[in-house]
Amino acid sequence: MTSLWYVARGTGTVALVMLTLAVLLGVLNRSGRRFPGLPRFAVADLHRTASLTAVVLVGVHLVSLWLDPYAALRVVDLVVPFTASYRPLYVGLGTLAVDLLAAVTVTSLLRFRLGQKAFRTVHWAVYGLWAMAVGHGLGAGTDGGTQWFRWLTVACVATVAVAVTWRVRPRVQQRHQERVPRVVAR
């Protein structure tokens, strides 16, 4: 095993944790509720930082896998889903997640030029890309079968499940609707 393999493992694992944190903070920020001890702008900044950190880690994950002779990935395998020779389904899930991550990142950077509606529409893809990243880690990652990685994955899934369940609760929805001013046409 080369040092590139360790870099790929580590960055992939930490990227999953950072993506989970980014989803959690995004849900908290959109809920309209205050996070204990932090103003809303700080939660938004933490969300942005976690997201950008995840993007960088995914980039390092991809480059280290591409450079690692054991992984034997081609450039096409990194951008076109289901073309890899090693576990094509699970590597393909990771590739789809990367493609969606690129779309979300670009629309986030162009948020004010695209408009809020386009930004939010593409941003919903985060839930799908996060789920694909979980599947990729379990099926393609060499640590996917280890107990520690399974427990980490359970913690990530539980975190997002609790956050989304909390977010869609009627009281949270009502509070969000009260916070968003409605434009009345005259």
N, C-alpha and C positions, 0 to 999 in steps of 0.2 A: 504494500500500500504506500502510495506517495503522499507527500505533504499536501498536494492538491486535493486528494481525497478527503483529508481531514478538514481542509478549508471548506470544501463543498458541503460536507456533513454539517459542520458548525454553522455556516452561514444559512443553510437551508432551515435548520432547526430554529435558529434565532429569528430568521425572517418570518417563520410561522407564528412565533410568539409576538413579534412586532405587528404583524398583520392582525392578530387577534386583539392586541391592545388598541390598534387604530380603529378597528370595528367597534370595540367597546366605547372608546372615547367619542367616536362619531355618533353612536346611539345616544350617549349621555348628552352630547352637545345639542342634538336635534330635539331632545325631549322637552326642553324648556325648563327643566328642573335644575336647581342649583346643586353643584357638586360640593360636598362638605369641604370647606377651607379654600376653595378655588373660585375665582370669578369665571364667568362664562368664556371670556376671551382667553383665559389661561388654558381652559379645557380645549378650546379650538387650537391654540398654539401647540399643546401637547399632542393633539390628534394629527396635526400637520407634521410635527417632528417625528412621531412614530411612523407615519405613512412614508415620509421621505427616507427614514432609516430602513424601513422594510424594502423600499425600491432599491436602495444602494446594496443591501444585503443580497437581494435577488440577483442583481447585476453581478456581484462577486461570485455568487453561487453558479450562475451560468458560465462565466468566464473560466472559473476553476474547473468545472466539469468539461468544458470544451478543450481546455489545455491538458487535462488528465488523460494519458494514453489508455488507462484501464477503462474509463467511461466510454471512450471511442465515439463521442457525439460529434456529429457534423453540424455546421452552421444551420443547415436546413432543419435539423432536429430541434434546434432551439427556438425556431419561429413557426414551423409548420407542424401542427399536432399529428400524432400517431405515425410518425415516420421513423422513429428510433428503432433500432433492432433489439435493444434491451427493454423488456417490459413495455411494449408500445402503448398499451392502454394507460398505464400509470404515468409514464413519461409524457404521454399526450395530454393527460389532465394538467400536468405541470406546465406544459407548453401553452395550453389554452388559458391557464391562469396568468401566465406571463403576458400573453397577448391582451387579455382584458386589463391587466395591470397597466400596460402601456397606454391603452385607450383612456383609462381613468386618470392616469398621470397627465397625459396631454390635455384632456378636457379640464382638469383641475388648474393647470397652468394657464389655460386660455379661458378660464371661467367667466371673466368679465367681458370678453369679446363674444363668447358664444351665447351668453345669457343664462339665467338661472334655470330655466326649464330644461334646456339641453344638458347643462351640467348635472342636474339632478337625475335626469333620465339615464345618462351613462353611469352616474355614480351608483345607481342601484345594482350595477354589475358586480360591485364589491362583494356582495353576499355570495354570488356564484363563484367568483374567483377564490374567495376564502375557502369555500367548501371543496373546490377543486384542489387547492393547495393542501388541504387536509388529506384528501384521497391520494394525492401524489406522494406525500410524505409517508403514508402508511404502506403504499404499494410499491413505490419505486425506491424509496430510501433504504439504505442498508441497515438502518436502525429501526425500521418499521416494525419488525417483529420483536424488538426488545421490550421488556417490561417498563423501563423508565420512559421510553418514547411513547408507548401506549398511554401511560399515565399522564404524560405531558399533553398528549392529544386529547384525552378525556377532559383535562382541565381547560384546554382551549375551547373545546366544543361546549362544555358546561358554561363557561364564561359568556360566550356569544349567545347561547340559548337563553340564559337568564336575562341578559341585557335586552334581547329582542322581545322576550315575553313581557318584561317590565315595560318596554317601550310601547307595546300595543295594548296594554291595559287601558280600559276606558278612561280612567281618571287622568292618565298621562296624555291620552289623545285629546281629551277636553281641554287640558291646560295648554297644550300646543295650539289648539284652535283659538283659544282666547288670546294667546300671545301674538298670533299672526294677524295683523290688521287686514280687514277686507276693504277692497276698493269698490265703492258704490258708483255706478254709472249714472249720470244725470242727463 
